Amino acid sequence: MATLPELIAEAGVVGAGGAGFPTHVKATSKVDYFLVNGAECEPLIHKDYELMLHHAEEIVKGSLLMKNQVGAATGLICIKSKNKAAIDAISAYLPGTGLAIFELGDFYPSGDEYEIVHSATGRLMPPGGIPLNVGCVVNNVESVLNVYRSSINKPVTEKFVCVTGAVKSPKSFWVPIGTTFGELIDFCGGVTVEKYGIYVGGVMMGKLTFDRTEVVTKTTGGLIILPEDHKLIQRKNQPEKNWHKIGKSACDQCSYCTEYCPRYLLGYDVQPHKVMRSLGFTGQDNSMWNLYADLCCSCGLCTLYACPEDLFPKEACDQSKRENKAAGIKMQQKKPVEVHPFKEGRRVPLKQLVKRLGLTEFESHTPFTSEKPVPKWVKIMLRQHVGDAALSSVKEGTSVKTGDKLAEPATGKMGSIIHASISGLVREVNPAYVIIEASGK
């Protein structure tokens, strides 16, 4: 009989919250705490809330499977206190499981792994470390749902998404992996503006695209549609060199970006204002300032909330981390990790963040619907996870059914198995993706 980690691997379960780390790897750990991340911090995105509301039993079953698998004495499902309906839905299935609810505040970013581990356990991860270093495993709520489904031999072929913003009918729903963004938008009644941009995953940590033909992967959390003239679109949609050129000339080193940084307030040596200095230096001086970016989680709070001059410290940190990695330089924090005494007072309430971002008019309920788009074809990417791309095992012209294996990692390589999300005919196979045309289309 297959073990749970083997079932999880065979089902292709990865971190559904955006990271895409193969879940079967986490399932081989032995820890004190198992934490389920239901924080959902990105403004306007409510898909995890709807998932907990409507799939509570599967989430609890998957959480219990993982808790027992990793040998955790304590299993906590972490949900914001404001989401009382989700807490009630999950709580109905907790008796007798040994699992409990841990309530989080409504601040950004309460779902960062460093933050959620400290909030729920009081433990501080080592600089550059992972939850495992302090006896914890953390999984997203959709990931544990998929763990349960893997235990009944149901592979990951669908993604739960939320589509909101400037659409006629915001909603949350399941969709076959490989469906285009355009079909998701059309499923929500289309847009309410003539020209628009699409934030994939969120305005804080997601990416901006204008391409309706891009497709859903295992890590796609949601789409936020905003008018093309919205300030967030205007700021994001410019060449990267502009961000750094403006920062080089305008940053006055006020240090607000650092003082509001969630990682800095936890005691990690992340100092975006010093990273901004790197924009004006080259060589060794540049490398020195770059080091203060290494532990940045790219939450975007410095750029989109803290900076009084609308500069781009998060983007400077992103650039610095790339340069450090290319140069083989890694930050070695010498001072002990100690929580800043003002941490609680500097937390940023989500409602306040939404207002600062100019998103209040787009905040809306995204109710779950059991209906789903029925695509005529899907484009299934072979790298939807941390690790190497999966290697295709099907040929053009082959008929496949939903759930059939399309690709898997090379022997000894970390990755995830990829399955067909619809039944149909394989029309194209290449190292990056597989296209399937739906049966009867």
C-alpha positions in Angstrom: 0.0 0.0 0.0 1.3 3.4 -0.9 2.3 5.8 1.9 0.8 9.3 2.2 3.9 11.0 0.8 3.8 8.7 -2.2 0.1 9.4 -2.8 0.7 13.2 -2.5 3.6 12.9 -5.0 1.5 10.8 -7.4 -1.4 13.4 -7.2 1.0 16.3 -8.0 0.2 18.3 -4.9 2.2 21.5 -4.5 1.9 24.7 -2.4 -1.3 26.2 -3.7 -0.7 29.5 -1.9 1.7 30.7 -4.6 5.1 29.2 -3.6 4.5 25.8 -5.4 6.8 23.8 -3.2 6.1 20.0 -3.7 4.0 19.0 -0.7 5.3 15.4 -0.6 8.7 16.7 0.4 7.2 18.4 3.5 5.2 15.3 4.3 8.4 13.4 5.0 9.3 15.8 7.9 9.0 15.2 11.6 8.0 18.3 13.6 6.3 19.6 16.7 3.7 21.9 15.0 1.7 21.5 11.9 0.2 24.8 10.7 -2.5 25.4 8.1 -2.2 28.9 6.6 -5.6 30.4 6.0 -4.6 34.0 6.6 -5.2 35.2 3.0 -3.6 38.7 3.2 -3.7 40.0 -0.4 -6.2 42.9 -0.7 -9.4 41.9 -2.6 -8.6 38.2 -2.8 -11.1 36.0 -0.9 -10.6 32.6 -2.4 -9.3 30.8 0.7 -12.2 32.2 2.7 -14.7 30.7 0.2 -12.7 27.5 0.2 -12.9 27.1 4.0 -16.6 28.0 3.9 -17.6 25.5 1.3 -14.9 22.7 1.6 -14.4 22.7 5.4 -14.6 18.9 5.8 -12.0 18.1 3.1 -9.7 20.8 4.6 -10.0 19.3 8.1 -9.4 15.8 6.8 -6.4 16.8 4.8 -5.0 18.7 7.8 -5.4 15.7 10.1 -3.6 13.5 7.5 -0.7 15.9 7.4 -0.6 16.4 11.2 -0.4 12.7 11.8 2.1 12.1 8.9 4.6 14.7 10.3 4.1 13.5 13.8 3.1 16.9 15.1 1.8 17.1 18.7 0.0 20.3 17.8 -2.1 21.1 14.7 -3.4 24.6 14.2 -5.6 26.0 11.4 -4.8 29.7 11.3 -7.6 31.9 10.2 -8.3 35.7 10.7 -10.7 36.4 13.6 -12.8 38.6 11.2 -13.6 35.5 9.1 -16.1 34.1 11.7 -18.1 32.2 9.1 -15.0 30.3 8.0 -14.0 29.6 11.6 -17.4 28.2 12.3 -17.4 26.1 9.2 -14.0 24.6 10.0 -14.8 24.2 13.7 -17.8 22.0 13.0 -15.4 19.3 11.9 -12.7 19.6 14.5 -14.1 17.6 17.5 -12.0 14.5 18.0 -9.3 15.5 15.6 -6.8 17.1 18.0 -6.7 20.1 15.6 -7.6 23.6 16.8 -8.2 27.1 15.4 -5.6 29.8 15.9 -7.0 33.2 15.2 -5.0 35.9 13.5 -5.4 39.7 13.3 -6.5 41.4 10.2 -3.1 42.9 9.2 -0.7 42.6 6.3 1.1 40.3 5.9 -0.1 37.9 8.6 0.3 35.0 6.2 4.1 35.3 5.7 5.7 32.1 7.0 8.0 33.9 9.4 5.1 35.8 10.8 2.6 32.9 11.1 5.1 30.6 12.7 6.0 33.3 15.3 2.3 34.2 15.9 1.1 30.6 16.3 4.1 29.1 18.2 6.2 31.9 19.6 9.2 30.5 17.7 11.5 32.6 15.5 13.0 31.0 12.4 16.7 31.5 11.9 17.7 34.2 9.3 17.2 32.6 5.9 15.7 29.5 7.4 12.5 27.6 6.9 9.7 26.5 9.3 11.3 23.0 9.6 14.3 24.7 11.4 12.0 25.4 14.3 10.0 22.2 14.3 7.1 23.4 12.0 5.5 22.5 8.7 3.2 25.1 7.1 0.7 24.3 4.3 -1.9 26.5 2.6 -5.6 25.5 3.1 -6.0 24.5 -0.6 -2.8 22.4 -0.3 -4.3 20.3 2.6 -7.5 19.9 0.7 -5.5 18.5 -2.2 -3.7 16.2 0.3 -7.0 14.7 1.3 -8.0 14.3 -2.3 -4.7 12.6 -3.0 -5.6 10.0 -0.3 -8.6 9.0 -2.3 -6.5 8.9 -5.5 -7.7 12.2 -7.0 -4.9 14.1 -8.7 -4.6 17.9 -8.9 -6.4 18.8 -12.2 -8.3 21.9 -11.0 -7.4 25.2 -9.3 -9.6 27.2 -7.0 -9.5 30.9 -8.0 -11.0 34.2 -7.2 -11.7 36.8 -10.0 -12.5 40.3 -8.8 -12.1 44.0 -9.4 -13.5 45.6 -12.5 -15.6 42.6 -13.6 -19.4 42.4 -13.7 -19.8 39.4 -11.4 -16.8 38.8 -9.0 -16.8 35.2 -7.8 -14.7 32.2 -6.7 -14.8 28.8 -8.5 -12.9 25.7 -9.6 -11.3 25.8 -13.0 -9.3 23.3 -15.0 -5.6 24.0 -14.9 -4.5 25.5 -18.2 -7.6 27.6 -18.8 -6.9 31.1 -20.1 -7.3 34.2 -18.0 -9.7 35.5 -20.7 -12.1 32.6 -20.2 -12.1 33.3 -16.4 -12.9 37.0 -17.0 -15.6 36.1 -19.5 -17.0 33.6 -17.0 -17.4 36.5 -14.6 -19.5 38.5 -17.1 -16.6 40.4 -18.6 -15.1 43.7 -17.6 -16.7 47.0 -16.6 -14.0 49.1 -18.2 -12.7 49.4 -21.7 -9.0 49.0 -21.0 -7.6 47.1 -18.1 -4.7 45.2 -16.6 -4.7 41.9 -14.8 -2.9 41.4 -11.5 -2.2 37.7 -11.1 -2.1 36.6 -7.4 -2.6 40.0 -5.9 -1.5 43.7 -6.2 1.1 43.4 -3.5 3.1 40.3 -4.4 1.6 39.2 -7.7 2.5 40.1 -11.3 0.9 42.4 -13.8 -0.1 41.2 -17.3 -2.3 42.4 -20.1 -2.3 39.1 -21.8 -5.7 37.3 -21.7 -4.1 34.1 -23.2 -2.0 33.4 -20.2 -3.2 30.3 -18.3 -4.0 29.1 -14.8 -1.4 27.0 -13.0 -1.4 25.1 -9.7 -0.2 28.3 -8.0 -2.7 30.8 -9.5 -4.6 32.3 -6.6 -6.7 34.9 -8.2 -7.1 37.6 -10.8 -7.7 41.3 -9.9 -8.9 43.3 -12.9 -8.1 47.0 -12.7 -8.6 49.9 -15.1 -5.6 50.7 -17.1 -5.4 54.2 -15.7 -5.4 53.0 -12.1 -2.4 54.2 -10.2 -1.3 50.7 -9.4 -1.3 49.7 -13.0 0.5 53.0 -14.0 3.2 52.4 -11.4 3.8 48.7 -12.2 3.6 49.1 -15.9 6.9 50.9 -16.6 10.5 49.7 -17.3 12.3 48.4 -14.2 15.2 50.8 -14.9 12.7 53.7 -14.3 12.0 52.4 -10.8 15.7 52.4 -9.9 16.5 55.7 -11.7 13.8 57.5 -9.7 14.9 55.9 -6.5 18.6 56.8 -7.1 17.7 60.5 -7.5 14.8 60.9 -5.0 15.4 58.7 -1.9 16.1 60.9 1.1 16.8 57.9 3.4 13.9 58.6 5.7 13.9 54.9 6.6 10.1 54.5 6.8 10.4 51.5 4.5 12.5 49.8 7.0 10.5 50.9 10.1 7.4 49.3 8.6 9.0 46.2 7.2 7.4 43.1 8.8 10.6 41.1 8.7 12.6 43.9 10.3 10.0 44.2 13.1 10.4 40.5 13.7 14.1 41.0 14.3 15.6 40.2 10.9 18.2 42.4 9.3 16.1 43.6 6.4 16.7 47.3 5.8 15.2 48.5 2.5 16.4 52.1 3.0 20.0 50.9 3.0 19.3 48.8 -0.1 18.1 51.9 -1.8 21.7 53.2 -1.3 22.9 50.4 -3.6 21.3 52.2 -6.5 23.9 54.9 -6.3 27.0 52.6 -6.0 28.9 50.1 -8.0 31.3 47.3 -7.1 32.0 46.5 -3.5 29.8 49.3 -2.1 26.9 48.0 -4.1 27.3 44.5 -2.7 27.5 45.8 0.9 24.1 47.6 0.7 22.6 44.7 -1.3 23.1 42.4 1.8 20.2 44.1 3.6 17.8 42.7 1.0 18.5 39.0 1.4 15.9 38.3 4.0 13.2 40.4 2.3 9.9 38.4 1.6 8.9 40.9 -1.2 5.6 41.6 0.5 5.6 45.1 -1.1 4.6 47.0 2.0 7.6 49.3 1.7 6.8 50.3 -1.9 3.0 50.5 -1.7 2.4 51.7 1.8 5.4 53.0 3.8 7.4 55.2 1.3 6.1 58.8 1.5 7.7 59.5 -1.9 6.1 56.6 -3.9 9.5 55.1 -4.6 10.3 51.4 -5.2 12.3 49.9 -2.3 10.7 46.4 -2.7 11.9 46.4 -6.4 15.4 47.5 -5.3 15.4 44.6 -2.9 14.3 42.2 -5.6 17.2 43.4 -7.8 19.7 43.1 -5.0 18.6 39.6 -4.2 19.1 38.6 -7.8 22.6 40.2 -7.8 23.5 38.5 -4.6 22.5 35.1 -5.9 24.4 35.6 -9.1 27.5 36.6 -7.2 27.1 33.7 -4.7 26.8 36.2 -1.8 24.6 35.3 1.2 23.6 37.4 4.1 25.0 36.2 7.5 23.0 37.9 10.2 25.3 38.4 13.3 22.8 40.0 15.7 20.3 37.8 17.5 16.7 37.7 16.2 14.7 39.7 18.6 11.2 41.1 18.1 11.1 44.9 17.8 9.4 46.5 20.8 7.2 48.6 18.5 6.1 45.7 16.3 2.5 45.5 17.4 2.1 49.3 17.0 3.4 49.2 13.4 1.2 46.5 12.0 -0.8 47.6 9.0 -4.6 46.9 9.1 -5.7 45.4 5.8 -8.6 47.9 5.5 -6.2 50.8 5.8 -3.9 49.2 3.2 -6.9 48.8 0.8 -7.7 52.5 1.2 -4.1 53.6 0.7 -4.0 51.6 -2.5 -7.1 53.2 -3.9 -8.9 49.8 -4.0 -11.9 50.5 -1.8 -14.4 50.8 -4.7 -13.3 47.4 -5.9 -13.6 45.6 -2.6 -16.5 43.1 -2.9 -17.8 39.7 -2.0 -16.6 36.9 -4.3 -19.2 34.2 -3.7 -18.5 30.6 -4.5 -20.2 29.0 -7.4 -20.2 25.3 -8.2 -20.4 26.2 -11.9 -17.1 26.4 -13.7 -15.7 27.4 -17.1 -15.6 24.7 -19.8 -12.6 25.5 -21.9 -12.3 24.3 -25.5 -8.6 23.7 -25.0 -6.1 24.0 -22.1 -2.4 24.8 -22.1 -0.8 23.0 -19.3 2.6 24.3 -18.2 5.2 21.7 -17.3 6.8 23.9 -14.6 4.2 24.9 -12.1 6.2 24.3 -9.0 9.6 24.8 -7.2 12.2 22.6 -8.9 12.8 21.4 -12.4 10.1 21.3 -15.2 8.4 17.9 -15.5 9.3 15.8 -18.6 6.3 15.1 -20.9 5.3 11.5 -21.3 2.6 11.9 -24.0 2.8 12.4 -27.8 0.9 14.7 -30.1 -2.3 13.0 -31.4 -2.8 11.0 -28.2 -6.2 10.8 -26.5 -6.2 11.5 -22.8 -8.7 11.6 -20.0 -9.0 14.0 -17.1 -6.4 12.9 -14.5 -4.1 11.0 -16.9 -0.4 11.6 -16.2 1.1 14.0 -18.8 4.6 14.6 -17.3 6.8 13.8 -14.3 10.1 14.9 -12.9 13.3 13.3 -14.1 14.7 10.6 -11.7 16.3 12.2 -8.7 15.0 15.7 -9.5 12.7 17.7 -7.3 9.4 18.6 -9.0 5.8 17.6 -9.4 3.8 15.2 -11.6 1.5 17.0 -14.1 -1.9 15.6 -15.1 -4.5 16.3 -17.8 -7.1 18.7 -16.6 -9.6 17.8 -19.3 -10.3 14.9 -21.6 -9.4 15.3 -25.2 -6.7 15.1 -27.9 -3.1 16.2 -27.3 -2.5 18.9 -29.9 1.0 20.1 -29.0 3.9 18.9 -26.8 7.1 20.8 -26.1 9.5 21.2 -23.2 7.4 24.1 -21.7 3.8 22.9 -22.0 1.2 20.5 -23.4 -1.9 21.6 -25.2 -5.1 19.5 -25.0 -8.1 20.1 -27.2 -11.3 19.2 -25.5 -13.2 16.1 -26.7 -15.9 17.0 -29.3 -14.3 20.4 -30.0 
